[in-house]
Amino acid sequence: MNLYQFFRPLIFSFSPEFAHLLTLRLVRLYGYLPSNQEISAAITHLDMNFENRVGLAAGFDKDGVALPGLLKLKFGFLELGAVTPRSQTGNPPPRLFRLIFDNALINSLGFNNRGVDALVQQVVTSRVPIDKPLGVNIGKNFDTSLSDAADDYLYCFQQLQDCVDFVTVNISSPNTPGLRDLQMVEHAKPVLTRLVQARETAVNSFRHRVSILVKISPDLDEDSLRHLCAVIKDSGCDGIIATNTTIKRTGLVSTYASKRGGLSGKPLFQDSLRTVRLVRENVGENFVVVGCGGIWDGESACAMLTAGANLIQLYTALVYRGPGCIKEIVEATDEFQSQTD
């Protein structure tokens, strides 16, 4: 039994949200302890060098409070957020539930965060070298209309562009009313076009080039997915993260299975895998795809790579398995890639 499995019963005795906040603070403290970093062979995508293909998914650390410790874990890249232009408290609690018998979580947090300016300040004052690709997931405030959504995403991008390597445009969270409507072509196109234009203007002014990724839902039908992939690629974005959480509840047996919100963890894996496969078919070979959703171990991670993902991300596996799973998955994906090269 590893150390995390020993302490997990104690951690799970707390409410999920309290346990999460406590974990963030412990991870932050870990960042200031001495350690020896092991560096894997570098992989290059979008002019970024990754130590390995395994990243932290958005949602774990919305405000960057644990950044010093996260940088010392074996992740190849990190994604913070989601953040919005203004701070917001999110939906009323309880809003985070463990589905222990399903190895899953349901969250209806609703983009609770301190705002993008607070996150920028956190990154700038972190007092640790940021030695791996860093991204931030961005969204709109709950009271911003769809017609004004582009303004929110643009503000977040402009505030972040000098301190991150990529931004992820979150148009797929099920916990902000109406947000998923941004996946419709008529809404997605103006948002993505404005972001890409802002990025190119910055590049022309000799500023750092920030990659733009788009996070999509696992609940899209094939026609909607095909049209959305075309818009994302044609707009000049750099990649797709597949996927966000799901609103489906098929086959769940745990007590809280009927709770409202987005489902993550093992039950999401097959839908995320299907989406990655379809995305790859629609965007072709030379477009970055990040597999996210239900990745639990080396086998599921390698299945994502086989389906067409260039990189992968974890979140819920950390809650149930602890940070030791990162090394296991990194080693499995490194071995897989060495066999396929």
C-alpha positions in Angstrom: 0.0 0.0 0.0 1.4 3.4 -0.9 1.3 6.4 1.5 -1.7 8.0 -0.2 -3.8 4.8 0.1 -2.9 4.7 3.8 -4.2 8.3 4.4 -7.1 8.1 1.9 -9.7 7.0 4.5 -8.9 10.1 6.6 -9.1 12.4 3.5 -12.4 10.8 2.5 -13.8 11.4 6.0 -13.9 15.1 5.1 -16.5 16.6 2.7 -15.1 16.5 -0.8 -14.8 20.2 -1.2 -13.0 20.7 2.2 -10.7 17.8 1.4 -9.9 19.4 -2.0 -9.1 22.8 -0.4 -6.9 21.1 2.2 -5.1 19.1 -0.5 -4.3 22.2 -2.5 -2.6 23.8 0.6 -0.6 20.7 1.3 0.5 20.5 -2.3 1.6 24.1 -2.1 3.7 23.5 1.0 5.3 20.5 -0.8 6.5 22.9 -3.4 8.9 24.5 -1.0 10.6 21.3 0.2 13.9 20.2 -1.4 13.7 17.4 -4.0 15.5 15.9 -6.9 13.7 16.3 -10.2 13.9 13.5 -12.8 13.7 14.8 -16.3 12.3 12.6 -19.1 13.1 12.9 -22.8 11.4 16.0 -24.2 8.5 15.9 -26.6 7.7 18.9 -28.7 4.2 20.2 -29.7 3.2 23.7 -30.6 6.8 24.9 -30.0 6.5 23.7 -26.4 8.8 21.1 -24.8 7.1 18.6 -22.7 9.0 16.3 -20.3 6.3 13.7 -20.9 2.8 13.4 -22.3 0.9 13.5 -19.0 -0.6 16.7 -17.8 -2.8 18.0 -15.0 -6.3 18.8 -16.2 -8.1 22.1 -15.4 -10.3 22.1 -12.3 -7.9 20.8 -9.8 -6.3 24.2 -9.1 -8.5 26.9 -10.3 -6.6 29.8 -8.7 -3.0 28.6 -8.9 -2.6 28.3 -5.1 -0.8 25.0 -5.4 1.4 25.9 -8.3 4.8 25.5 -6.5 4.0 21.9 -5.5 2.3 21.0 -8.8 5.5 22.0 -10.6 7.4 19.4 -8.6 5.1 16.5 -9.4 6.0 14.4 -12.4 3.5 16.1 -14.8 4.8 17.1 -18.2 2.5 20.2 -18.2 -0.1 21.9 -16.1 -3.4 23.5 -16.8 -4.9 25.8 -14.1 -8.4 27.3 -13.9 -11.0 27.6 -15.1 -11.0 31.4 -14.4 -13.4 34.1 -15.4 -12.9 37.9 -15.8 -14.5 38.6 -12.5 -14.4 36.5 -9.3 -17.5 34.5 -8.6 -18.6 32.1 -5.9 -20.1 29.5 -8.1 -23.1 27.4 -7.3 -24.4 26.9 -3.7 -23.0 23.9 -1.9 -23.0 21.0 -1.6 -21.7 20.9 -5.1 -19.0 18.2 -5.2 -19.8 14.5 -4.7 -17.7 11.3 -4.5 -19.1 8.3 -6.3 -16.8 5.8 -4.6 -18.3 2.6 -6.1 -18.0 4.1 -9.6 -14.5 5.7 -9.2 -16.1 9.0 -10.2 -16.9 12.5 -9.1 -19.8 14.8 -9.8 -19.2 18.5 -9.6 -21.6 21.4 -10.0 -19.1 24.0 -8.8 -20.0 26.6 -11.5 -16.6 28.3 -12.3 -16.0 29.3 -8.7 -12.7 31.3 -8.8 -11.0 34.5 -7.7 -10.9 36.0 -11.2 -8.2 36.0 -13.9 -6.3 39.0 -12.4 -5.8 37.2 -9.1 -4.5 34.1 -10.9 -2.0 36.2 -12.9 -0.8 37.7 -9.6 -0.5 34.2 -8.1 1.6 33.0 -11.1 3.8 36.0 -11.1 4.5 35.9 -7.4 4.8 32.1 -7.1 8.6 32.4 -6.3 9.4 29.1 -8.1 10.8 28.6 -11.6 8.1 27.5 -14.0 10.0 24.9 -16.0 7.2 23.1 -17.8 4.4 24.3 -20.1 1.7 26.1 -18.2 -1.8 26.8 -19.4 -5.0 28.3 -18.1 -8.6 27.3 -18.8 -10.8 30.4 -19.4 -14.6 30.8 -19.3 -17.2 33.5 -19.1 -18.9 34.8 -16.0 -22.3 33.2 -15.2 -24.2 36.5 -15.9 -22.5 37.3 -19.2 -24.8 36.7 -22.1 -23.8 34.5 -25.1 -23.7 37.6 -27.3 -21.1 39.2 -25.0 -19.2 36.0 -24.2 -16.3 36.8 -26.6 -15.5 39.9 -24.5 -15.0 37.7 -21.4 -12.8 35.2 -23.2 -10.8 38.0 -24.8 -10.2 39.8 -21.5 -8.9 36.6 -19.9 -6.6 35.9 -22.8 -5.2 39.4 -22.8 -4.5 39.3 -19.0 -2.8 35.9 -19.3 -0.8 36.1 -22.5 2.4 37.2 -21.0 2.6 34.5 -18.3 1.3 31.3 -19.8 2.1 29.0 -22.8 -1.4 28.1 -23.7 -5.0 29.0 -22.9 -7.9 26.6 -23.1 -11.2 28.0 -24.3 -13.8 26.3 -22.1 -17.1 26.2 -24.0 -18.2 22.8 -22.7 -18.7 23.0 -18.9 -22.2 21.8 -18.0 -22.3 23.9 -14.8 -22.7 27.4 -16.2 -26.2 27.8 -17.7 -26.1 28.2 -21.5 -22.3 27.8 -21.7 -22.5 24.6 -23.8 -24.5 26.6 -26.4 -21.1 28.2 -27.3 -20.3 24.9 -29.0 -22.8 25.7 -31.7 -21.0 27.0 -34.8 -22.8 30.4 -34.8 -21.6 31.1 -31.3 -18.2 29.4 -31.4 -16.9 31.1 -34.5 -17.0 34.7 -33.3 -15.4 33.8 -29.9 -12.5 31.8 -31.5 -12.0 34.3 -34.3 -11.5 37.2 -31.9 -9.1 35.2 -29.7 -7.0 34.2 -32.7 -7.0 37.8 -34.0 -5.8 39.0 -30.6 -3.1 36.4 -30.5 -1.8 37.3 -34.0 -1.8 41.0 -33.1 0.3 40.3 -30.1 2.7 38.1 -32.1 3.1 40.9 -34.7 4.0 43.2 -31.8 6.8 40.7 -30.9 5.0 39.3 -27.9 5.1 35.7 -26.7 2.9 33.4 -28.9 0.2 31.7 -26.8 -1.3 28.5 -28.2 -5.1 28.4 -28.2 -6.8 25.1 -27.4 -10.6 24.4 -27.2 -12.1 22.1 -24.6 -15.2 20.2 -25.9 -17.9 18.0 -24.5 -18.1 14.2 -24.7 -21.9 14.6 -25.2 -21.8 16.0 -28.8 -23.3 13.9 -31.6 -21.1 13.1 -34.6 -22.6 15.9 -36.8 -22.2 18.6 -34.2 -18.7 17.4 -33.4 -17.7 17.4 -37.1 -18.9 21.0 -37.6 -17.3 22.2 -34.4 -13.9 20.6 -35.3 -14.1 22.4 -38.6 -14.7 25.8 -36.9 -11.9 25.3 -34.4 -9.4 24.3 -37.0 -10.4 26.9 -39.6 -10.4 29.7 -37.0 -6.7 29.2 -36.5 -6.8 27.6 -33.1 -4.0 25.1 -32.3 -5.7 22.1 -30.7 -8.6 20.4 -29.0 -8.9 19.0 -25.5 -11.4 16.1 -25.5 -13.2 16.1 -23.2 -14.9 17.9 -20.4 -17.2 16.2 -18.0 -20.5 14.5 -19.0 -24.1 14.9 -18.0 -24.8 11.2 -18.7 -25.4 8.9 -15.8 -25.3 5.5 -17.5 -24.6 2.5 -15.4 -23.8 4.3 -12.1 -24.4 2.5 -8.8 -23.2 5.0 -6.2 -25.4 6.9 -3.8 -25.0 10.3 -5.4 -25.4 9.2 -9.0 -28.5 11.4 -9.5 -26.8 14.6 -8.4 -26.7 17.5 -10.8 -23.4 18.5 -12.5 -20.6 17.1 -14.6 -19.4 13.5 -14.1 -15.7 12.7 -14.3 -13.7 9.6 -13.6 -13.8 6.0 -14.9 -17.4 6.1 -16.3 -16.4 8.9 -18.6 -13.6 7.1 -20.3 -15.4 5.4 -23.2 -17.2 8.5 -24.3 -13.9 10.5 -24.1 -12.1 7.8 -26.0 -14.8 7.8 -28.7 -14.6 11.6 -28.9 -10.8 11.6 -29.3 -11.1 9.1 -32.1 -13.7 11.2 -33.9 -11.8 14.4 -33.4 -8.6 12.9 -34.9 -10.6 11.7 -37.9 -12.0 15.2 -38.4 -8.9 17.3 -37.9 -6.3 15.1 -39.6 -2.8 14.2 -38.4 -1.2 17.6 -38.0 -3.4 19.0 -35.3 -2.9 18.7 -31.5 -5.4 16.6 -29.6 -5.3 16.2 -25.9 -7.1 13.2 -24.4 -8.9 13.9 -21.1 -11.6 12.1 -19.2 -11.5 8.8 -17.2 -7.8 8.1 -17.7 -7.0 5.9 -14.7 -3.8 3.9 -15.4 -1.2 3.1 -18.0 -3.6 1.0 -20.0 -6.3 3.7 -20.4 -3.6 6.3 -21.1 -2.1 4.3 -23.9 -5.6 3.6 -25.3 -6.0 7.4 -25.6 -2.7 7.7 -27.5 -3.8 4.9 -29.8 -7.1 6.7 -30.5 -5.2 9.7 -31.7 -4.2 11.9 -28.7 -0.8 13.6 -28.6 -1.0 14.4 -24.9 -3.3 13.3 -22.0 -4.6 14.9 -18.8 -5.6 13.6 -15.4 -7.7 14.8 -12.5 -10.1 12.3 -10.9 -7.5 9.5 -10.9 -5.5 11.7 -8.5 -8.4 11.9 -6.1 -8.7 8.2 -5.9 -5.2 6.9 -6.5 -3.0 9.8 -5.4 0.1 11.3 -7.0 1.8 7.9 -7.4 -0.4 7.2 -10.4 1.4 10.0 -12.4 4.7 8.1 -12.5 3.0 4.9 -13.4 1.2 6.5 -16.3 4.2 8.5 -17.5 6.3 5.3 -17.6 3.5 3.4 -19.5 3.1 6.2 -22.1 6.9 6.5 -22.6 7.2 2.8 -23.2 4.2 2.9 -25.5 5.7 5.7 -27.5 9.1 4.0 -27.7 7.4 1.0 -29.3 5.5 3.0 -31.8 8.3 5.3 -32.9 
